Amino acid sequence: MTMLTISPIPAFSDNYIWLVQSGKSAVVVDPGEPEPVLRALSERQVDLTDILITHHHHDHTGAVSRLKDETGCILWGPSGSPAGPFDYMLAEGDTVEVLGTTFDVLAVPGHTLDHIAYFSEFEKALFCGDTLFVGGCGRVFEGTAPQMRASLKKLAQLPSDTRAFCAHEYTLANLRFALQVEPGNQMLREKLRACEDKRRDNIPTVPSLIGEEIGYNPFLRWDSDAIRHTLLKQERLLEDTEDGVFAAVREWKNTA
């Protein structure tokens, strides 16, 4: 089986639409803006066969109607989504067959209630939308903090060499905030320096590896004594539990 080529298509100010290619066929993930996608398809001379949607926010779905009209592609997205209906409505445990590859569907509510992610064990690839970012996670708009932490825990349990393809270039702001939460984390400092170098050269910081995220992403480190100490010192920890640690870090980031 041939490995897929996965490339970012920048959109808006900081979105990444993911172009997944095998031969002359392609899939896009979370297309919010049509023109960059159509330009990329033309430049690469590939045909769009499918669109994968993670959740209903417009910056992830805004291009769907036009791309569907112009290419006749198949739409895959979460069941019960305000952005639906799709050709195929997906829930936890479903699978998606595109480009000769199987993606498992994971329910990851929290940022939105309809949020799903797509994981290919063969490709070691995860399309996680706005649930997990490099060094961060999405705001909890529709779900609850415990729900979001459970979704992140599900992603953190994937193989450590899984590449996480998130949908935004938020990395530098996330990592700088993370240093406030856990200033003694040397792995975090090294990650920030490496990502600063990439952004100076306009290189995407995405994807990251799940195994590394566990080491520096404060939203996956609810069991860190150092983070708990910081939260207690700043009188931010209202509930001394794993959910409480996560909620306190998320609330801090909301106002940072």
N, C-alpha and C positions, 0 to 999 in steps of 0.2 A: 504494500500500500504506500502511495506517495504522500509525503508530508505536505500539509497545506502551507501556503504562503500567507502570512497575516501582516497587513500594513495599515498604518493609521492614515485616515483622511481628516485633516484638521477642519473644523467647522466652528462657526460663531467665534467667540473670543478664546475659548479654552476647551471645547468639546473635541473628542476623537470619535469619528465613525470608523468602525473596523471593516476593512475590506479583506475578505477571506477568498483566496484564489486557488483553483486547481485547474491547470491547463487553461482553456479558454472560457471557463465558467467561474462565476464569482457569487459570493454571498456578502451582504452588508449587515452589520449589526448596529441597531439604534440610529438610523439616519434621520437627523433633525433638519438637515438642509439639503435640498436636491442638487443644486448646481455643482458643489464639490464632488458629489458622487458621480454624476453624469460625466463630468470632466475626467475623473479617474478611470471610469469604464472605457471612455473613448481613448485615453492615452495608452491604456494597457491592452486595448482591443479585446476586451472580455465581455461576455454576456451575463447579465444579472439574472440568476435563477431563483434566488430566495432572499427574503429579509427576515432577520431574527430581531424581535423586540423584547426588551427586558422589563419595561414598565411604561406607564402612559404619559409621562411628562413630555411636553411639546418639543423640547430640544432633543428628544430621542425618537420622535414619531412624525415630526412636521413634514418630512419628505415622502412619507409612505404613499399618499394618494398619487402624487405625480410619478413616482418611480413605478408604481403598479400600472398606471395608465400607459407609460411609455415603454415598459419592458414586458408586461404580463407576468411578472415574477410571482412566486408563492409567498404568502405572508404567514409567519409563525409568531404567536404572542400569547400572553397569559390569559387564562380563562377569567371571565368577569372583569376584564379591563375596561376602563372608560374609553380607551383608544380602539377597542374592538368594534365589530367582530373581525376576526382574522380567518384566513382559510383553515388554519389549524389552531385550535385553542388548547393551551398546554397547562399542565399542573405537575406537581411533584411526582416523580416516578415515570413520567412520560419520556420518550426519546425522540430525537429529531435526526433524520437521515438526510444529510446534505453533502454534496461533493464527495460521495463515497465514504463519509465519516459519520460516526454516531456521536451525538451529543446527548448527555443525560440532562434532564430538566430538574433544577433544584428550586424549591420555593424559599425565597429569602425576604419575607415581608419585614417592614420596619420603616424604610425610607418612604415607600408606598405599600399599600396592602396587596397590590397585584404583582409586586416585583418577583421576577424569576431570574435565574442565572443558567448558563449553558456550559457544561463541562464535558470535555473529551479526554478520556484517560489516555488514549493512544497519542493524541496531539499534545498532551500535558498543557491544555489550554482551557482557561476559564474566562467567559465573558460575563462580568459581574455588574455591569451597568453602574449605578450609583450606590451600591451597597458597600463595597470595599474600594478604597482609593489607596494609592501609594502613600503609606504613612497616615492614612485617615479612613474615615467612613462617611457615608451620607448623613445628612440631617434626618432626624426622625420626624417626618411630616405627618404620616397617617397612622403609624403603628405606635408601639410603646418601647421604652428602653429595654425591658427584658426580651421583647420580641426581636428587636434589632440585635441584641447580644447573641441570642440563640441563632439567628441567621449568620452572623459573623463566625460563631463557633462552628457551624456547619462547614463554612468555607475553610476555616483554619484546620479542619480535620482532613482536607484533601491532601494528596501526596505533596511532600515538601518541594518537589521540583515543578509543581504546577505553575504555569505562567498566568498571572492575573492581568487581563486586559480590561482595565476600567475605562470609563467614558469621559474623564476630565483630566486636564493637566493642572492639578491642584498641589502638586508634590512639594514644592518649596515652602509654600505657606503651611502645609500640613507638618512637614518635618521641623520647621522652626517652632511651631506650636508644641510639637512633641518634646522638644528640648526643654520647654518650660515645665512640662509634666514630669519628665525623667532626665534631668540635666546630667546625671552620671552615666548615661548609657553610651558607651564608646562606639558600639555598632551603629547607633543612630547618628552620632557625629560624623562617622565615616560615610554613611549613606548620604547625609546632607551635602558633604563636600563633593562627592561623586556626582550628585544630581545638579548641584550648582554648576559644575564644569559642563555637564551636558546642556543645560539650558543656555549657558553663555554661547554655545555653538548651535543653538536652536535644535537640539536633538531631543526627541521625546524621552521622558523618564519612565514611560510605560512600555512594556509590561514589567512587573516585579514578580518575585518568586514568593509563594505562600510561606515556605520555610523561613525566608528572611523577614517577611512581614511580621511574623510571630516574635521576632527578636527586637524590632524597633517601633512597631505601630502601637501607640498607646491604647487604641481601641480593641486590640487583641490581647492586651496585657493586664486584664482585670485581676490577675493573680499576682501581680508584681508588688512586692513589699515596698519598693522604692516609690512607686506611684501612689500607693496607699499612704505612705508617709507624707508625700507632698500634699496630697488632698487633705489629710488631717491637719497638717501645719497651717494650711491656708483656710481651714474651717469650711471646706467645700464638701466634705463627705457626710451626707445626711443619713445614709444607711450603709453600715459596714458589712456589706455583702458583695459578691461579685457583680450582681446587677447594680448595686449601689455605686461601686467604683466606676463601672462603665457609664452610668447615668451622670455621675459627677463630672467625668472627663468630657462627655458630650455636651453638657450644659456649659462648661467652661469654654469649650471651643465655639459654641454658639455666640458667645459674647466677647470672644477674644479679638 
